[in-house]
Amino acid sequence: MKKNELLADIDKKYQAIGQDSDTHLAGLLYAEPITYWDYINIDALLGIQIQRTQLPDEMVFIMYHQVNELLFKMILWEIKQVAETSPITVQKFSLHLGRISRYFDILSTSFNIMKDGMEIEQYMKFRNTLTPASGFQSAQYRKIEFASTELINLIDDRFRATIDRNTPFEHAFEHLYWQAAGKDYTTGGKTTLLINFEKKYKKEFITFMETYNTLNLWTKFKSLPEEDQQNEELRQAMRHYDHTVNIRWVMSHLNAAKKYLGDSEATGGSNWQKYMHPRYQRRIFFPALWSEAELKGWGITNIDTY
């Protein structure tokens, strides 16, 4: 683009928002050139790893979870692009689904960093300082669930027959599959883990659930033309995402926990062995894309394709 054309376009841009382009151009004379460290905010990013103990491997634990949260944010960003595009084409849907799946592929294969990156003796010491906090309290992960599928697929399997689209969101929230993990299985009362989590995020979750009730990935998939919904490559991509999030990622997490915890209770007090295993969760984002045999063996039978 020639300089005169570029200046004309800049002028047009600022006129559209009621600004004087000359003022903005003059400002460039005094603005400092951007640097990598300022653009990425390196100092801020590297300054948020704060240990509660002096045990070196606690730093691995903190950084690994922070990396996970950054990837969760990337996933939510991609889902948002799908949700806010209407109507959406199969090309646009597939583009973002591919990105989302790649992020979860990284998450699923990265658990060895934590599984083999800490000494058990160190972990068993610093974990005592974490109570009642738990990875269960990742709000972004819960939002990924809400944004991926219809709400009924996240309801505890025992209560699904009593809940439908006319059920108030607050009532549905109380029957989400993960509510069971946040309750004392001897008294049925909510643990401090769950009480703190809901105090911080419940209102935000209810709003998010309402927003994505008609904008989640499964609903957007069903908005595609029937021919595109039957596209085998797309259906396999949907199945890959579902399996990666709800079996591979979960089992990787479970196996890492088993190495360190054995039969111990989780820091949040949950019955984590049952809560985490997919055969108990019965969480499936896109059940219509799986055969009856695959659904029956969810989390038990190995699905060779994945």
Backbone hydrogen bonds in HBPLUS format (Angstrom, degrees):
<---DONOR---> <-ACCEPTOR-->    atom                        ^
c    i                          cat <-CA-CA->   ^        H-A-AA   ^      H-
h    n   atom  resd res      DA  || num        DHA   H-A  angle D-A-AA Bond
n    s   type  num  typ     dist DA aas  dist angle  dist       angle   num
A0006-LEU N   A0002-LYS O   2.87 MM   4  6.15 157.3  1.92 155.9 163.5     1
A0007-LEU N   A0003-LYS O   2.89 MM   4  6.13 164.1  1.92 156.2 159.4     2
A0008-ALA N   A0004-ASN O   3.01 MM   4  6.16 150.7  2.10 139.5 147.7     3
A0009-ASP N   A0005-GLU O   2.95 MM   4  6.20 154.1  2.02 146.5 153.2     4
A0010-ILE N   A0006-LEU O   2.94 MM   4  6.22 154.2  2.01 149.5 156.9     5
A0011-ASP N   A0007-LEU O   2.90 MM   4  6.08 159.2  1.94 145.8 151.6     6
A0012-LYS N   A0008-ALA O   2.93 MM   4  6.15 156.1  1.99 144.5 151.0     7
A0013-LYS N   A0009-ASP O   2.94 MM   4  6.14 153.2  2.01 144.9 151.9     8
A0014-TYR N   A0010-ILE O   3.12 MM   4  6.42 164.7  2.14 155.7 157.5     9
A0015-GLN N   A0011-ASP O   2.94 MM   4  6.06 151.1  2.03 148.4 157.1    10
A0016-ALA N   A0012-LYS O   3.14 MM   4  6.23 148.8  2.24 142.2 149.1    11
A0017-ILE N   A0014-TYR O   3.20 MM   3  5.33 144.4  2.34  98.7 108.4    12
A0019-GLN N   A0014-TYR O   2.72 MM   5  4.87 166.7  1.74 152.6 148.5    13
A0018-GLY N   A0015-GLN O   3.06 MM   3  4.91 165.4  2.08 106.0 107.9    14
A0023-THR N   A0020-ASP O   3.17 MM   3  5.58 128.6  2.45 106.6 118.1    15
A0025-LEU N   A0021-SER O   2.92 MM   4  6.17 156.2  1.98 152.4 159.5    16
A0026-ALA N   A0022-ASP O   2.84 MM   4  6.01 154.5  1.91 147.0 154.0    17
A0027-GLY N   A0023-THR O   3.04 MM   4  6.29 143.2  2.18 139.6 149.5    18
A0028-LEU N   A0025-LEU O   3.11 MM   3  5.35 140.0  2.27 101.0 111.7    19
A0029-LEU N   A0026-ALA O   3.03 MM   3  5.61 151.9  2.11 113.0 120.9    20
A0030-TYR N   A0027-GLY O   3.10 MM   3  5.61 149.0  2.20 111.2 119.2    21
A0031-ALA N   A0027-GLY O   3.12 MM   4  6.28 131.1  2.37 145.3 159.3    22
A0039-TYR N   A0035-THR O   2.92 MM   4  6.07 165.8  1.94 155.7 160.1    23
A0040-ILE N   A0036-TYR O   2.96 MM   4  6.10 165.6  1.98 158.3 160.9    24
A0042-ILE N   A0037-TRP O   2.99 MM   5  5.07 152.6  2.07 140.3 148.6    25
A0045-LEU N   A0041-ASN O   2.92 MM   4  6.13 166.7  1.93 158.9 163.4    26
A0046-LEU N   A0042-ILE O   2.86 MM   4  6.00 165.2  1.88 160.8 163.3    27
A0047-GLY N   A0044-ALA O   3.16 MM   3  5.12 150.3  2.26  98.6 107.5    28
A0058-GLU N   A0055-LEU O   3.07 MM   3  5.78 160.9  2.11 122.6 128.7    29
A0059-MET N   A0056-PRO O   3.09 MM   3  5.88 150.7  2.18 119.5 125.6    30
A0061-PHE N   A0057-ASP O   3.33 MM   4  6.66 159.0  2.37 145.1 149.4    31
A0062-ILE N   A0058-GLU O   2.96 MM   4  6.27 160.5  2.00 153.7 158.2    32
A0063-MET N   A0059-MET O   2.96 MM   4  6.08 174.9  1.97 152.9 154.6    33
A0064-TYR N   A0060-VAL O   2.91 MM   4  5.93 160.1  1.95 149.8 155.8    34
A0065-HIS N   A0061-PHE O   3.24 MM   4  6.37 161.8  2.28 142.9 147.2    35
A0066-GLN N   A0062-ILE O   2.99 MM   4  6.27 150.9  2.08 149.3 158.3    36
A0067-VAL N   A0063-MET O   2.91 MM   4  6.13 155.0  1.97 151.0 157.1    37
A0068-ASN N   A0064-TYR O   3.03 MM   4  6.34 155.4  2.09 145.0 151.7    38
A0069-GLU N   A0065-HIS O   3.01 MM   4  6.29 155.9  2.07 144.7 150.4    39
A0070-LEU N   A0066-GLN O   3.04 MM   4  6.34 148.9  2.14 145.0 153.2    40
A0071-LEU N   A0067-VAL O   3.02 MM   4  6.35 155.4  2.08 150.8 157.4    41
A0072-PHE N   A0068-ASN O   2.81 MM   4  6.14 151.3  1.89 150.3 159.6    42
A0073-LYS N   A0069-GLU O   2.97 MM   4  6.22 151.2  2.06 141.3 148.4    43
A0074-MET N   A0070-LEU O   3.05 MM   4  6.40 149.0  2.15 141.5 149.8    44
A0075-ILE N   A0071-LEU O   2.94 MM   4  6.24 153.5  2.01 149.2 156.1    45
A0076-LEU N   A0072-PHE O   2.92 MM   4  6.23 164.1  1.95 154.6 158.1    46
A0077-TRP N   A0073-LYS O   2.96 MM   4  6.11 147.8  2.07 142.3 151.4    47
A0078-GLU N   A0074-MET O   3.09 MM   4  6.39 151.1  2.18 144.2 150.8    48
A0079-ILE N   A0075-ILE O   2.96 MM   4  6.26 160.8  2.00 154.1 159.7    49
A0080-LYS N   A0076-LEU O   2.95 MM   4  6.06 151.4  2.04 142.5 150.0    50
A0081-GLN N   A0077-TRP O   3.30 MM   4  6.63 142.4  2.45 136.8 145.3    51
A0081-GLN N   A0078-GLU O   3.12 MM   3  5.21 124.3  2.44  96.1 109.7    52
A0082-VAL N   A0078-GLU O   3.36 MM   4  6.78 148.9  2.46 144.5 151.8    53
A0082-VAL N   A0079-ILE O   3.08 MM   3  5.18 120.9  2.45  97.7 112.0    54
A0083-ALA N   A0079-ILE O   2.88 MM   4  6.18 165.8  1.90 156.1 160.3    55
A0084-GLU N   A0080-LYS O   2.96 MM   4  6.01 155.3  2.02 149.9 154.7    56
A0085-THR N   A0082-VAL O   3.31 MM   3  5.45 163.6  2.34 106.4 111.3    57
A0093-PHE N   A0089-THR O   2.98 MM   4  6.20 167.1  2.00 154.1 158.0    58
A0094-SER N   A0090-VAL O   2.91 MM   4  5.91 164.0  1.93 143.1 147.9    59
A0095-LEU N   A0091-GLN O   2.96 MM   4  6.08 152.3  2.04 143.4 151.1    60
A0096-HIS N   A0092-LYS O   3.29 MM   4  6.56 167.0  2.31 153.4 153.8    61
A0097-LEU N   A0093-PHE O   2.96 MM   4  6.11 158.2  2.00 151.9 159.1    62
A0098-GLY N   A0094-SER O   2.94 MM   4  5.99 154.4  2.01 145.3 151.1    63
A0099-ARG N   A0095-LEU O   3.32 MM   4  6.66 152.3  2.40 139.1 145.8    64
A0100-ILE N   A0096-HIS O   2.92 MM   4  6.16 168.3  1.93 155.2 158.0    65
A0101-SER N   A0097-LEU O   2.94 MM   4  6.10 163.1  1.97 150.5 154.8    66
A0102-ARG N   A0098-GLY O   3.03 MM   4  6.21 155.7  2.09 144.4 150.9    67
A0103-TYR N   A0099-ARG O   3.04 MM   4  6.37 154.5  2.11 152.9 159.3    68
A0104-PHE N   A0100-ILE O   3.13 MM   4  6.49 154.3  2.20 146.5 153.4    69
A0105-ASP N   A0101-SER O   2.76 MM   4  6.03 141.5  1.91 146.9 159.0    70
A0106-ILE N   A0102-ARG O   3.08 MM   4  6.33 154.6  2.14 144.5 149.8    71
A0107-LEU N   A0103-TYR O   3.07 MM   4  6.41 157.5  2.12 142.5 148.6    72
A0108-SER N   A0104-PHE O   2.87 MM   4  6.01 158.9  1.92 146.2 151.4    73
A0109-THR N   A0105-ASP O   3.07 MM   4  6.27 152.8  2.15 147.3 153.6    74
A0110-SER N   A0106-ILE O   2.98 MM   4  5.90 122.5  2.32 143.0 157.3    75
A0110-SER N   A0107-LEU O   3.35 MM   3  5.19 143.8  2.49  92.9 103.0    76
A0113-ILE N   A0110-SER O   2.89 MM   3  5.67 157.1  1.94 123.1 129.8    77
A0114-MET N   A0111-PHE O   3.08 MM   3  5.47 124.6  2.40 105.4 116.9    78
A0115-LYS N   A0111-PHE O   2.74 MM   4  5.93 168.9  1.75 156.0 159.6    79
A0116-ASP N   A0112-ASN O   2.85 MM   4  5.43 164.0  1.87 133.2 137.5    80
A0122-GLN N   A0119-GLU O   3.08 MM   3  5.34 117.5  2.49 102.6 117.0    81
A0123-TYR N   A0119-GLU O   2.96 MM   4  6.27 168.9  1.97 161.3 164.4    82
A0124-MET N   A0120-ILE O   2.91 MM   4  6.09 167.7  1.93 159.1 161.5    83
A0125-LYS N   A0122-GLN O   3.03 MM   3  5.25 141.8  2.18 102.6 114.1    84
A0126-PHE N   A0122-GLN O   3.00 MM   4  6.37 168.5  2.01 167.1 166.7    85
A0127-ARG N   A0123-TYR O   2.92 MM   4  5.81 154.0  1.99 156.3 162.1    86
A0128-ASN N   A0125-LYS O   3.30 MM   3  5.86 148.8  2.41 109.6 117.0    87
A0129-THR N   A0126-PHE O   3.02 MM   3  5.53 155.2  2.08 112.1 119.6    88
A0130-LEU N   A0127-ARG O   3.01 MM   3  5.22 159.5  2.06 108.0 114.6    89
A0133-ALA N   A0130-LEU O   2.65 MM   3  5.44 146.2  1.76 145.9 145.0    90
A0137-GLN N   A0134-SER O   2.92 MM   3  5.74 166.6  1.94 121.9 125.7    91
A0138-SER N   A0135-GLY O   3.13 MM   3  5.68 138.7  2.31 126.3 123.3    92
A0142-ARG N   A0138-SER O   3.35 MM   4  6.71 157.0  2.41 145.9 151.4    93
A0143-LYS N   A0139-ALA O   2.99 MM   4  6.28 150.6  2.08 147.2 155.8    94
A0144-ILE N   A0140-GLN O   2.93 MM   4  6.25 148.0  2.03 147.3 155.9    95
A0145-GLU N   A0141-TYR O   3.17 MM   4  6.54 152.0  2.25 144.5 151.2    96
A0146-PHE N   A0142-ARG O   3.02 MM   4  6.40 164.1  2.04 150.9 154.3    97
A0147-ALA N   A0143-LYS O   2.85 MM   4  5.99 150.7  1.94 148.9 157.0    98
A0148-SER N   A0145-GLU O   3.13 MM   3  5.22 155.3  2.20 104.4 112.0    99
A0217-LEU N   A0147-ALA O   2.99 MM  70  6.43 150.9  2.08 136.0 141.0   100
A0218-TRP N   A0148-SER O   3.29 MM  70  6.36 139.1  2.47 123.7 134.1   101
A0153-ASN N   A0150-GLU O   2.99 MM   3  5.83 149.8  2.08 124.9 131.7   102
A0154-LEU N   A0151-LEU O   2.86 MM   3  5.40 164.3  1.88 120.6 125.9   103
A0155-ILE N   A0152-ILE O   3.28 MM   3  5.25 161.7  2.32 101.5 106.9   104
A0177-TYR N   A0154-LEU O   2.77 MM  23  5.86 163.0  1.80 163.9 159.1   105
A0156-ASP N   A0175-HIS O   2.82 MM  19  5.89 170.6  1.83 159.0 161.3   106
A0159-PHE N   A0156-ASP O   2.80 MM   3  5.64 163.3  1.83 131.6 136.6   107
A0162-THR N   A0159-PHE O   3.01 MM   3  5.57 153.3  2.08 116.5 124.6   108
A0163-ILE N   A0160-ARG O   3.25 MM   3  5.36 168.7  2.27 108.9 112.2   109
A0167-THR N   A0164-ASP O   3.05 MM   3  5.47 163.8  2.08 115.1 120.2   110
A0171-HIS N   A0168-PRO O   3.06 MM   3  5.38 120.9  2.43 104.3 118.1   111
A0172-ALA N   A0168-PRO O   3.05 MM   4  6.41 162.8  2.08 156.1 161.2   112
A0173-PHE N   A0169-PHE O   2.81 MM   4  6.00 154.8  1.87 150.0 157.0   113
A0174-GLU N   A0170-GLU O   3.28 MM   4  6.56 147.7  2.39 140.3 146.7   114
A0175-HIS N   A0172-ALA O   2.90 MM   3  5.22 154.2  1.97 109.5 118.1   115
A0176-LEU N   A0173-PHE O   3.34 MM   3  5.41 166.6  2.35 112.0 110.3   116
A0179-GLN N   A0176-LEU O   2.99 MM   3  5.53 161.0  2.02 118.6 124.8   117
A0181-ALA N   A0178-TRP O   3.19 MM   3  5.36 131.2  2.44  99.0 110.7   118
A0182-GLY N   A0179-GLN O   3.01 MM   3  5.24 143.3  2.15 103.6 114.6   119
A0183-LYS N   A0180-ALA O   3.39 MM   3  5.44 158.8  2.44 107.4 107.3   120
A0191-THR N   A0182-GLY O   2.90 MM   9  5.74 176.7  1.91 149.7 150.3   121
A0184-ASP N   A0189-GLY O   2.77 MM   5  5.49 163.5  1.79 171.2 170.9   122
A0188-GLY N   A0184-ASP O   2.59 MM   4  5.12 155.7  1.65 159.7 165.3   123
A0195-ILE N   A0191-THR O   2.90 MM   4  6.17 166.8  1.92 158.4 162.8   124
A0196-ASN N   A0192-THR O   2.89 MM   4  5.91 172.4  1.90 154.5 156.2   125
A0197-PHE N   A0193-LEU O   3.20 MM   4  6.27 155.0  2.27 136.9 144.2   126
A0198-GLU N   A0194-LEU O   2.90 MM   4  6.06 165.8  1.92 155.5 158.1   127
A0199-LYS N   A0195-ILE O   2.98 MM   4  6.09 153.6  2.05 145.8 153.6   128
A0200-LYS N   A0196-ASN O   3.14 MM   4  6.30 149.3  2.23 143.6 150.4   129
A0201-TYR N   A0197-PHE O   2.95 MM   4  6.09 160.2  1.99 150.3 156.2   130
A0202-LYS N   A0198-GLU O   2.90 MM   4  4.54 157.1  1.95 124.3 128.6   131
A0205-PHE N   A0201-TYR O   2.79 MM   4  5.95 156.8  1.85 163.1 171.3   132
A0206-ILE N   A0202-LYS O   2.93 MM   4  6.21 161.1  1.96 157.8 161.8   133
A0207-THR N   A0203-LYS O   3.14 MM   4  6.40 165.3  2.17 150.6 153.7   134
A0208-PHE N   A0204-GLU O   2.98 MM   4  6.16 157.3  2.03 145.6 152.5   135
A0209-MET N   A0205-PHE O   2.73 MM   4  5.95 158.2  1.78 156.1 162.2   136
A0210-GLU N   A0206-ILE O   3.05 MM   4  6.29 157.3  2.10 147.7 153.1   137
A0211-THR N   A0207-THR O   2.99 MM   4  6.24 160.7  2.03 148.7 154.1   138
A0212-TYR N   A0208-PHE O   2.97 MM   4  6.16 167.6  1.99 155.9 158.2   139
A0213-ASN N   A0210-GLU O   3.34 MM   3  5.16 157.3  2.40  97.2 103.6   140
A0216-ASN N   A0212-TYR O   3.15 MM   4  5.06 124.0  2.48 135.0 129.5   141
A0220-LYS N   A0216-ASN O   2.92 MM   4  6.17 160.4  1.96 159.4 165.9   142
A0221-PHE N   A0217-LEU O   2.85 MM   4  6.02 148.8  1.94 143.3 152.3   143
A0222-LYS N   A0218-TRP O   3.00 MM   4  6.30 153.9  2.07 145.6 152.1   144
A0223-SER N   A0220-LYS O   3.09 MM   3  5.00 143.0  2.23  94.3 105.4   145
A0224-LEU N   A0221-PHE O   3.12 MM   3  5.55 160.6  2.16 110.5 116.6   146
A0228-ASP N   A0225-PRO O   2.88 MM   3  5.37 123.0  2.21 112.0 126.1   147
A0229-GLN N   A0225-PRO O   3.03 MM   4  6.41 152.4  2.11 151.5 160.3   148
A0230-GLN N   A0226-GLU O   3.11 MM   4  6.36 136.0  2.31 144.0 154.5   149
A0231-ASN N   A0228-ASP O   3.05 MM   3  5.03 159.7  2.09 103.2 109.4   150
A0235-ARG N   A0231-ASN O   2.96 MM   4  6.22 162.6  1.99 157.2 162.8   151
A0236-GLN N   A0232-GLU O   2.93 MM   4  6.08 156.6  1.99 147.7 153.5   152
A0237-ALA N   A0233-GLU O   3.03 MM   4  6.23 146.0  2.15 138.2 147.8   153
A0238-MET N   A0234-LEU O   2.91 MM   4  6.24 150.4  2.00 150.0 157.9   154
A0239-ARG N   A0235-ARG O   2.96 MM   4  6.23 158.5  2.01 146.4 152.3   155
A0240-HIS N   A0236-GLN O   2.83 MM   4  6.01 151.3  1.91 143.4 151.8   156
A0241-TYR N   A0237-ALA O   3.08 MM   4  6.32 160.4  2.12 144.4 148.6   157
A0242-ASP N   A0238-MET O   3.02 MM   4  6.25 168.6  2.03 153.0 156.0   158
A0243-HIS N   A0239-ARG O   2.86 MM   4  6.00 169.9  1.87 154.4 157.2   159
A0244-THR N   A0240-HIS O   2.84 MM   4  5.90 158.3  1.88 149.1 155.9   160
A0245-VAL N   A0241-TYR O   2.99 MM   4  6.13 170.4  1.99 157.2 158.8   161
A0246-ASN N   A0242-ASP O   2.98 MM   4  5.92 165.7  2.00 149.8 154.4   162
A0247-ILE N   A0243-HIS O   2.89 MM   4  5.28 135.2  2.09 136.4 141.0   163
A0248-ARG N   A0243-HIS O   3.05 MM   5  6.47 157.5  2.10 150.6 156.7   164
A0249-TRP N   A0244-THR O   2.77 MM   5  5.84 160.7  1.80 160.9 165.9   165
A0251-MET N   A0247-ILE O   2.77 MM   4  5.80 165.7  1.79 155.9 160.1   166
A0252-SER N   A0248-ARG O   2.93 MM   4  6.04 154.4  1.99 147.9 155.1   167
A0253-HIS N   A0249-TRP O   3.05 MM   4  6.23 157.3  2.10 145.6 151.5   168
A0254-LEU N   A0250-VAL O   2.84 MM   4  6.08 159.6  1.88 149.0 155.4   169
A0255-ASN N   A0251-MET O   2.86 MM   4  5.98 163.7  1.89 149.1 152.8   170
A0256-ALA N   A0252-SER O   3.11 MM   4  6.27 151.4  2.20 141.1 148.6   171
A0257-ALA N   A0253-HIS O   2.98 MM   4  6.23 158.2  2.02 150.0 156.3   172
A0258-LYS N   A0254-LEU O   2.90 MM   4  6.17 154.9  1.96 150.5 157.5   173
A0259-LYS N   A0255-ASN O   3.26 MM   4  6.44 150.0  2.36 139.1 145.3   174
A0261-LEU N   A0257-ALA O   2.73 MM   4  5.72 168.3  1.74 165.5 169.7   175
A0262-GLY N   A0258-LYS O   3.00 MM   4  4.88 149.7  2.10 120.0 128.5   176
A0264-SER N   A0261-LEU O   2.76 MM   3  5.05 166.4  1.77 134.5 136.2   177
A0269-GLY N   A0266-ALA O   2.90 MM   3  5.11 154.3  1.97 107.3 115.9   178
A0275-TYR N   A0271-ASN O   3.03 MM   4  6.10 171.6  2.03 154.1 155.9   179
A0276-MET N   A0272-TRP O   2.87 MM   4  5.62 166.7  1.89 145.7 148.2   180
A0280-TYR N   A0277-HIS O   2.97 MM   3  5.64 151.0  2.05 119.3 127.5   181
A0281-GLN N   A0277-HIS O   3.08 MM   4  6.36 161.7  2.11 149.9 155.7   182
A0282-ARG N   A0278-PRO O   2.98 MM   4  5.71 166.3  2.00 140.5 144.3   183
A0289-LEU N   A0286-PHE O   2.95 MM   3  5.77 167.0  1.97 129.6 133.9   184
A0290-TRP N   A0287-PRO O   3.16 MM   3  5.51 167.6  2.18 116.0 118.0   185
A0295-LEU N   A0291-SER O   2.95 MM   4  6.22 158.8  1.99 153.9 159.7   186
A0296-LYS N   A0292-GLU O   2.91 MM   4  6.07 158.0  1.96 148.5 154.8   187
A0297-GLY N   A0293-ALA O   3.03 MM   4  6.21 147.7  2.14 142.4 150.5   188
A0298-TRP N   A0295-LEU O   3.28 MM   3  5.10 164.6  2.31 105.5 106.4   189
A0300-ILE N   A0297-GLY O   2.82 MM   3  5.12 163.1  1.85 132.3 135.0   190
A0301-THR N   A0297-GLY O   2.77 MM   4  4.86 159.5  1.81 136.5 143.7   191
A0306-TYR N   A0303-ILE O   2.98 MM   3  5.89 161.3  2.01 129.0 134.5   192
